Amino acid sequence: MKKGTLLIIGFFICIVTYGQEKSISLSLEQAIAYGLKNSYTALNADRDISAAKKKKWETTTIGLPQVNAKIEYQNWIKQQVALIPSEFLGGSPGDFTEVSFGTKHNINASVTLSQLIFDGSYLVGLQSAKTYLKISENAKVKTELGIKDAIVNAYGNVLLSEESIHILEKNLKTIDKNLKETTEIYLNGFTEEESVEQLKITKAAIKSQLSKTKKLKNIAYKMLNITLGIDINTPVILTDTLDKLAEENINLELLSSKLDVENHIDYKIAQNNTKINELLVKLEQSKALPSLSSFVNFGYAGFGEKFNFFKKEQQWFDSSLLGISLNIPIFSSLERSARTQQAKIALEKAKTDLTLTQQKLLLQLEEAKTNYQYSLEEYNTSKQNLELAERIEKKQQVKFFEGISTSFDLSKAQEQLYSMQQKYLQAMLNVITKKSALLKALSTPIQN
């Protein structure tokens, strides 16, 4: 074998090996675990919690000691002039003398330590920061439930596409075989041309559907990758099958599940909204309370006609100051009262929304149970119908080639079979997705 040929073969082996290393094999359970850790929405939910923790600390630091330093340098390019009565300096009454105060160069350096002693709005702010963190944590839980449900749907759609392609290719082989045999019969004069044409129409329809399904499969894989947080061009191999997942997701006990409303994530989020509005009422009320703070200031100042501040002979003057500030709100022309009343109205609306959320969750659960129960019934029915359609289609094939039935009868039987095949695939997918929706309505994990 030539050296160039060996290099080419080696190059293609490297490409294949590299491609295989890049592919990911996932069961549905593994896909959910992967998505919860790597999906784009999961990553942002984690970042929201980190930001909320930083926000909580930011609010906390308002009540902690604050130290600030200040250095100020002034260079009087042209000093200000003040006029004083000349008689102060021994001059004539009524005359004024021009006088410049201060030196050309001045430096002031100071350090201030301040401490908030009491502020009602700060105490409310601390409570709000804790609630804000709780909101982010609850939002992450809701995000995770959404991610799990989205992965189940995306994973199922890929399997649906794969199974559809497999069935369509199988149907196409059967039609090709029938068309070949029918054409031979026609050429021998034992059947009409219409029989051949009918089978050609059926074959064209299957080929068109197969082409469309292959394109949809490509989109379904990319959608799954996006949901998982994987680059859309990364090959993903699904290790579960539609039939296996459908059987595993049959759980009649779920239909009698009770909803623990107070532990449902949507209810907790609505509770958080009520809590926030309660804190807003407290915040407006706290603005009527006095606030107390203190500070200590230490400073040094230097002056000179020349810039000699870095020389030993420069003279520095120190100063220190201790202060306490008490701010007492007295009258705001009922502004604070109006703002407090607005906050109370918003609180009442939040309480009403909490009750509405409870009712919606109960209705949502009933709807999810109904849909899941119907999907189970549809699954069993479509499975039986598919078996019947397969038997009918086989009988019609025998009758057709024996000359007992027409191509039209065979075509109708085939169309019925193809329809039942797709309904059965969709029924399996519905069992999986409707169970996922029911678990989401119960606010419980997808795996159980």
C-alpha positions as CSV (number, residue, x, y, z in Angstrom):
1,M,0.0,0.0,0.0
2,K,1.3,3.4,-0.9
3,K,2.5,5.9,1.8
4,G,0.0,8.5,0.7
5,T,-2.9,6.1,0.9
6,L,-1.9,5.1,4.5
7,L,-1.8,8.8,5.4
8,I,-5.3,9.4,4.0
9,I,-6.7,6.3,5.9
10,G,-5.0,7.4,9.1
11,F,-6.5,10.9,8.7
12,F,-10.0,9.6,8.3
13,I,-9.6,7.3,11.3
14,C,-8.5,10.3,13.4
15,I,-11.6,12.2,12.3
16,V,-13.9,9.3,13.1
17,T,-12.2,8.7,16.5
18,Y,-12.4,12.4,17.3
19,G,-16.1,12.4,16.4
20,Q,-16.8,9.4,18.6
21,E,-15.0,11.1,21.5
22,K,-17.3,14.1,21.1
23,S,-20.5,12.2,21.1
24,I,-22.6,11.8,24.3
25,S,-24.8,8.8,25.2
26,L,-27.7,9.5,27.5
27,S,-30.7,7.7,29.0
28,L,-33.6,9.9,29.9
29,E,-32.6,9.9,33.6
30,Q,-29.0,10.8,32.6
31,A,-30.3,13.5,30.3
32,I,-32.3,15.1,33.1
33,A,-29.3,15.0,35.5
34,Y,-27.1,16.5,32.8
35,G,-29.5,19.2,31.9
36,L,-30.1,20.2,35.6
37,K,-26.3,20.9,35.8
38,N,-25.4,22.2,32.4
39,S,-28.5,23.7,30.7
40,Y,-28.3,27.5,30.1
41,T,-31.4,28.2,32.2
42,A,-30.0,26.2,35.1
43,L,-26.7,28.0,35.0
44,N,-28.4,31.4,35.0
45,A,-30.6,30.2,37.9
46,D,-27.5,29.5,39.9
47,R,-26.1,32.9,39.1
48,D,-29.3,34.5,40.2
49,I,-28.9,32.9,43.7
50,S,-25.2,34.0,43.8
51,A,-26.3,37.6,43.0
52,A,-29.1,37.4,45.6
53,K,-26.5,36.4,48.2
54,K,-24.3,39.3,47.3
55,K,-27.3,41.6,47.4
56,K,-28.1,40.3,50.9
57,W,-24.6,41.1,52.1
58,E,-24.7,44.5,50.4
59,T,-27.8,45.4,52.4
60,T,-26.2,44.0,55.6
61,T,-23.1,46.3,55.2
62,I,-25.3,49.4,55.4
63,G,-25.5,48.9,59.2
64,L,-21.9,48.0,59.7
65,P,-19.1,50.5,60.4
66,Q,-18.0,52.5,57.4
67,V,-14.5,54.0,57.0
68,N,-13.8,56.7,54.4
69,A,-10.6,58.6,53.7
70,K,-10.3,61.9,51.9
71,I,-7.3,63.8,50.6
72,E,-7.8,67.3,49.2
73,Y,-5.1,69.5,47.6
74,Q,-5.7,73.1,46.6
75,N,-3.4,75.4,44.6
76,W,-4.6,79.0,44.4
77,I,-3.4,80.0,41.0
78,K,-4.8,83.5,41.8
79,Q,-6.0,83.9,45.4
80,Q,-9.4,85.4,46.2
81,V,-9.4,88.9,47.5
82,A,-11.6,90.2,50.3
83,L,-12.3,93.8,51.2
84,I,-12.2,95.0,54.8
85,P,-12.7,98.4,56.2
86,S,-9.3,100.3,56.2
87,E,-10.0,101.7,59.7
88,F,-9.4,98.2,61.1
89,L,-5.8,98.4,59.9
90,G,-5.4,102.1,61.0
91,G,-6.6,103.6,57.7
92,S,-9.2,106.2,57.0
93,P,-12.9,105.5,57.8
94,G,-14.9,104.7,54.6
95,D,-12.0,103.2,52.8
96,F,-11.5,99.5,52.1
97,T,-8.3,97.5,51.9
98,E,-7.7,94.5,49.7
99,V,-6.7,91.4,51.7
100,S,-5.9,87.8,50.7
101,F,-6.5,85.1,53.3
102,G,-4.8,81.7,53.3
103,T,-1.8,80.3,51.6
104,K,-1.1,79.4,48.0
105,H,-0.8,75.6,48.7
106,N,-3.2,73.7,51.0
107,I,-3.5,70.0,51.8
108,N,-6.3,68.4,53.9
109,A,-6.3,64.7,54.8
110,S,-9.0,63.1,56.9
111,V,-10.4,59.7,57.9
112,T,-14.0,59.3,59.0
113,L,-15.6,56.4,60.8
114,S,-19.4,56.4,60.7
115,Q,-21.9,54.0,62.3
116,L,-25.6,53.7,61.8
117,I,-27.1,53.2,65.2
118,F,-30.8,53.0,64.4
119,D,-32.8,53.2,61.2
120,G,-36.2,51.5,60.8
121,S,-35.8,51.2,57.0
122,Y,-32.5,49.4,57.5
123,L,-34.1,46.7,59.6
124,V,-36.8,46.2,57.0
125,G,-34.1,46.1,54.4
126,L,-32.4,43.2,56.1
127,Q,-35.7,41.2,56.1
128,S,-36.2,42.1,52.5
129,A,-32.7,40.8,51.6
130,K,-33.5,37.4,53.1
131,T,-36.8,37.3,51.3
132,Y,-35.1,38.2,48.0
133,L,-32.7,35.3,48.5
134,K,-35.6,33.0,49.1
135,I,-37.3,34.2,45.9
136,S,-34.2,33.3,43.9
137,E,-34.0,29.9,45.5
138,N,-37.7,29.2,44.8
139,A,-37.2,30.5,41.2
140,K,-34.4,27.9,40.8
141,V,-36.7,25.1,42.0
142,K,-39.4,26.2,39.5
143,T,-36.7,26.5,36.8
144,E,-35.5,22.9,37.6
145,L,-39.1,21.6,37.2
146,G,-39.4,23.4,33.9
147,I,-36.0,22.0,32.7
148,K,-37.0,18.4,33.6
149,D,-40.3,18.8,31.8
150,A,-38.6,20.3,28.7
151,I,-36.0,17.6,28.6
152,V,-38.7,14.9,28.8
153,N,-40.5,16.5,25.9
154,A,-37.4,17.1,23.8
155,Y,-36.0,13.5,24.5
156,G,-39.4,12.0,23.6
157,N,-39.7,14.0,20.4
158,V,-36.3,12.7,19.2
159,L,-37.4,9.1,19.9
160,L,-40.6,9.8,18.1
161,S,-38.7,10.9,15.1
162,E,-36.4,7.9,15.2
163,E,-39.2,5.4,15.5
164,S,-41.2,7.2,12.8
165,I,-38.3,6.9,10.4
166,H,-37.8,3.3,11.2
167,I,-41.5,2.5,10.6
168,L,-41.6,4.6,7.4
169,E,-38.5,2.8,6.0
170,K,-40.1,-0.5,6.8
171,N,-43.3,0.5,5.1
172,L,-41.3,1.7,2.1
173,K,-39.6,-1.6,1.7
174,T,-43.0,-3.4,1.8
175,I,-44.5,-1.0,-0.8
176,D,-41.4,-1.5,-3.0
177,K,-41.9,-5.3,-2.8
178,N,-45.7,-5.0,-3.5
179,L,-45.1,-2.6,-6.4
180,K,-42.5,-4.9,-8.0
181,E,-44.8,-7.9,-7.7
182,T,-47.8,-5.9,-8.9
183,T,-45.9,-4.5,-11.9
184,E,-45.0,-8.1,-13.0
185,I,-48.6,-9.2,-12.6
186,Y,-49.7,-6.2,-14.7
187,L,-47.1,-6.9,-17.4
188,N,-48.4,-10.4,-17.6
189,G,-51.9,-9.0,-18.0
190,F,-53.4,-10.3,-14.8
191,T,-54.3,-6.9,-13.2
192,E,-55.1,-3.4,-14.2
193,E,-52.6,-0.5,-14.6
194,E,-54.6,1.3,-11.9
195,S,-53.2,-1.1,-9.3
196,V,-49.7,-0.2,-10.2
197,E,-50.5,3.5,-10.2
198,Q,-52.2,3.3,-6.8
199,L,-49.1,1.7,-5.2
200,K,-46.9,4.4,-6.8
201,I,-49.1,7.0,-5.2
202,T,-48.7,5.3,-1.8
203,K,-45.0,5.0,-2.3
204,A,-44.6,8.7,-3.2
205,A,-46.6,9.7,-0.1
206,I,-44.3,7.5,2.2
207,K,-41.1,8.9,0.6
208,S,-42.3,12.4,1.1
209,Q,-43.2,11.7,4.7
210,L,-39.9,10.0,5.3
211,S,-38.0,13.0,3.9
212,K,-39.9,15.4,6.1
213,T,-39.5,13.2,9.2
214,K,-35.7,13.1,8.7
215,K,-35.5,16.8,8.6
216,L,-37.6,17.1,11.7
217,K,-35.4,14.6,13.4
218,N,-32.4,16.8,12.8
219,I,-34.3,19.8,14.4
220,A,-35.4,17.6,17.3
221,Y,-31.8,16.6,18.1
222,K,-30.7,20.3,18.0
223,M,-33.6,21.3,20.2
224,L,-32.6,18.5,22.7
225,N,-29.0,19.8,22.7
226,I,-30.1,23.3,23.4
227,T,-32.4,22.1,26.3
228,L,-29.4,20.1,27.8
229,G,-26.9,23.0,27.3
230,I,-24.9,21.1,24.7
231,D,-23.6,22.6,21.4
232,I,-26.2,21.9,18.8
233,N,-23.6,20.1,16.6
234,T,-22.5,17.7,19.2
235,P,-23.7,14.1,18.5
236,V,-26.1,12.8,21.2
237,I,-27.0,9.1,21.4
238,L,-30.2,8.2,23.2
239,T,-30.0,4.8,25.0
240,D,-33.7,4.6,25.9
241,T,-36.5,3.6,23.6
242,L,-40.0,5.1,23.2
243,D,-41.7,1.8,24.0
244,K,-39.5,1.2,27.1
245,L,-40.2,4.7,28.5
246,A,-43.9,4.4,27.8
247,E,-44.1,1.2,29.9
248,E,-42.0,2.7,32.7
249,N,-44.2,5.8,32.9
250,I,-47.5,3.9,33.5
251,N,-48.3,4.7,37.1
252,L,-52.0,4.5,38.0
253,E,-51.3,5.5,41.6
254,L,-50.5,9.0,40.4
255,L,-54.2,9.5,39.5
256,S,-55.1,9.4,43.2
257,S,-52.3,11.8,44.3
258,K,-53.3,14.7,46.5
259,L,-51.8,18.1,46.1
260,D,-49.9,19.7,49.1
261,V,-50.7,23.2,48.1
262,E,-48.4,24.9,50.6
263,N,-45.4,22.9,49.4
264,H,-46.1,23.6,45.7
265,I,-43.4,25.9,44.3
266,D,-45.9,28.2,42.6
267,Y,-47.7,28.7,46.0
268,K,-44.4,29.4,47.7
269,I,-43.6,32.0,45.1
270,A,-47.0,33.7,45.6
271,Q,-46.3,33.6,49.4
272,N,-43.0,35.3,48.8
273,N,-44.8,38.0,46.8
274,T,-47.2,38.5,49.8
275,K,-44.2,38.7,52.2
276,I,-42.5,41.3,50.0
277,N,-45.6,43.5,50.1
278,E,-45.8,43.1,53.8
279,L,-42.3,44.4,54.1
280,L,-43.1,47.3,51.8
281,V,-45.9,48.3,54.2
282,K,-43.4,48.1,57.1
283,L,-40.9,50.1,55.1
284,E,-43.3,53.0,54.5
285,Q,-44.3,52.9,58.2
286,S,-40.6,52.9,59.3
287,K,-40.0,56.2,57.5
288,A,-42.0,57.9,60.3
289,L,-39.4,56.7,62.8
290,P,-36.3,58.7,63.8
291,S,-32.9,57.6,62.6
292,L,-29.7,57.9,64.6
293,S,-26.1,57.7,63.4
294,S,-22.7,58.7,64.7
295,F,-19.2,59.5,63.3
296,V,-15.6,60.2,64.3
297,N,-13.3,62.2,62.1
298,F,-9.5,62.6,62.3
299,G,-7.7,64.9,60.0
300,Y,-4.4,66.7,59.2
301,A,-4.0,70.0,57.3
302,G,-0.9,71.6,55.9
303,F,-0.4,75.1,54.4
304,G,2.4,76.9,52.7
305,E,3.3,79.4,50.0
306,K,5.5,76.8,48.4
307,F,4.9,73.0,47.8
308,N,7.0,71.7,50.7
309,F,4.6,69.1,52.0
310,F,7.2,66.3,51.7
311,K,9.9,68.1,53.6
312,K,10.6,67.6,57.3
313,E,10.1,71.2,58.2
314,Q,6.6,71.2,56.9
315,Q,4.2,71.9,59.7
316,W,1.0,69.9,60.1
317,F,-2.1,70.7,62.1
318,D,-4.3,67.9,63.4
319,S,-8.0,67.9,64.2
320,S,-10.6,65.4,65.5
321,L,-14.4,65.5,65.6
322,L,-17.0,63.4,67.2
323,G,-20.6,63.7,66.1
324,I,-24.1,62.2,66.6
325,S,-26.9,62.9,64.1
326,L,-30.6,62.4,65.0
327,N,-33.1,62.8,62.2
328,I,-36.7,63.1,63.3
329,P,-39.5,63.1,60.7
330,I,-42.3,65.5,61.8
331,F,-44.6,66.4,59.1
332,S,-44.7,65.4,55.4
333,S,-48.1,66.8,54.4
334,L,-49.5,63.2,54.6
335,E,-47.1,62.0,51.9
336,R,-45.9,59.1,54.1
337,S,-49.5,58.2,54.9
338,A,-50.5,58.1,51.2
339,R,-47.5,55.8,50.4
340,T,-48.3,53.5,53.3
341,Q,-51.9,53.2,52.1
342,Q,-50.7,52.3,48.6
343,A,-48.5,49.6,50.1
344,K,-51.4,48.2,52.1
345,I,-53.6,48.1,48.9
346,A,-50.8,46.2,47.1
347,L,-50.6,43.8,50.0
348,E,-54.3,43.0,49.8
349,K,-53.9,42.4,46.1
350,A,-51.0,40.0,46.8
351,K,-53.2,38.1,49.3
352,T,-56.0,37.8,46.7
353,D,-53.4,36.5,44.2
354,L,-52.3,33.9,46.7
355,T,-55.8,32.6,47.0
356,L,-56.2,32.6,43.2
357,T,-52.9,30.7,42.9
358,Q,-54.2,28.0,45.2
359,Q,-57.4,27.6,43.2
360,K,-55.4,27.5,39.9
361,L,-53.1,24.8,41.2
362,L,-56.0,22.6,42.2
363,L,-57.6,23.0,38.8
364,Q,-54.2,22.5,37.1
365,L,-53.8,19.2,38.9
366,E,-57.2,18.0,37.9
367,E,-56.5,18.9,34.3
368,A,-53.1,17.1,34.4
369,K,-54.7,14.0,35.9
370,T,-57.4,14.0,33.2
371,N,-54.8,14.3,30.5
372,Y,-52.6,11.6,31.9
373,Q,-55.5,9.2,32.4
374,Y,-56.7,9.8,28.8
375,S,-53.1,9.2,27.5
376,L,-53.1,5.8,29.2
377,E,-56.4,4.9,27.7
378,E,-55.3,6.2,24.3
379,Y,-52.1,4.2,24.6
380,N,-54.0,0.9,25.2
381,T,-56.5,1.6,22.5
382,S,-54.0,2.6,19.9
383,K,-51.9,-0.5,20.7
384,Q,-55.0,-2.7,20.1
385,N,-55.9,-0.8,17.0
386,L,-52.4,-1.1,15.6
387,E,-52.6,-4.9,15.9
388,L,-56.0,-4.9,14.2
389,A,-54.7,-2.7,11.4
390,E,-51.7,-4.9,10.8
391,R,-53.9,-8.0,10.5
392,I,-56.3,-6.2,8.2
393,E,-53.5,-4.9,5.9
394,K,-52.0,-8.4,5.7
395,K,-55.3,-10.0,4.8
396,Q,-55.9,-7.3,2.1
397,Q,-52.4,-8.0,0.7
398,V,-53.3,-11.7,0.4
399,K,-56.7,-10.9,-1.1
400,F,-55.2,-8.4,-3.6
401,F,-52.5,-10.8,-4.9
402,E,-55.1,-13.6,-5.1
403,G,-57.3,-11.2,-7.1
404,I,-60.1,-11.2,-4.6
405,S,-59.9,-7.5,-3.6
406,T,-58.9,-4.3,-5.5
407,S,-55.9,-2.0,-5.2
408,F,-58.2,0.6,-3.7
409,D,-59.1,-1.8,-0.8
410,L,-55.4,-2.5,-0.3
411,S,-54.6,1.2,-0.3
412,K,-57.3,1.9,2.3
413,A,-55.9,-0.8,4.5
414,Q,-52.4,0.5,4.2
415,E,-53.4,4.1,4.9
416,Q,-55.3,2.9,8.0
417,L,-52.2,1.0,9.1
418,Y,-49.9,4.0,8.6
419,S,-52.3,6.1,10.6
420,M,-52.5,3.6,13.4
421,Q,-48.7,3.4,13.5
422,Q,-48.3,7.2,13.9
423,K,-51.1,7.3,16.5
424,Y,-49.4,4.5,18.5
425,L,-46.1,6.4,18.5
426,Q,-47.8,9.6,19.5
427,A,-49.7,7.7,22.2
428,M,-46.5,6.4,23.7
429,L,-45.0,9.9,23.7
430,N,-48.1,11.3,25.3
431,V,-47.9,8.8,28.2
432,I,-44.3,10.0,28.9
433,T,-45.1,13.8,28.5
434,K,-48.4,13.8,30.3
435,K,-46.9,12.0,33.3
436,S,-44.2,14.6,33.3
437,A,-46.8,17.4,33.2
438,L,-48.7,15.7,36.1
439,L,-45.5,15.5,38.2
440,K,-44.9,19.1,37.5
441,A,-48.5,20.0,38.6
442,L,-47.7,18.1,41.8
443,S,-44.4,20.0,42.1
444,T,-42.5,16.8,42.5
445,P,-39.4,15.4,40.8
446,I,-39.7,13.8,37.4
447,Q,-38.0,10.5,38.6
448,N,-39.9,8.6,41.2
